[in-house]
Amino acid sequence: MANEITDEMRIFLYRGLISLKTEDECDKFIDDLCTKTEKNDLILRFWAASMIKDGVKYNEIRKETGLSTATLTRINTCLKYGNGGYYTVLRNIGKM
């Protein structure tokens, strides 16, 4: 299938992300990689994950981010039962 994501493709992206050294490099890469909406969605989801981790109520998060309750629930589910990705990054940037 032409749209099947292979391990080689996935690892290629991850290596690209890991190679970024500055916020400016990251911003330029994400701008090129994603549409404005996709980039904003990534930013808002990660911001919401930090807020949920800090115990902020969904209503307040929804007001600040505009994310739906369904999206916030998914983020919270990932925080509780996911692979630990959010926590790894939050810890790496000193938010834990």
Order of alpha helices (4+ residues) and beta strands (2+ residues): alpha-alpha-alpha-alpha-alpha-alpha
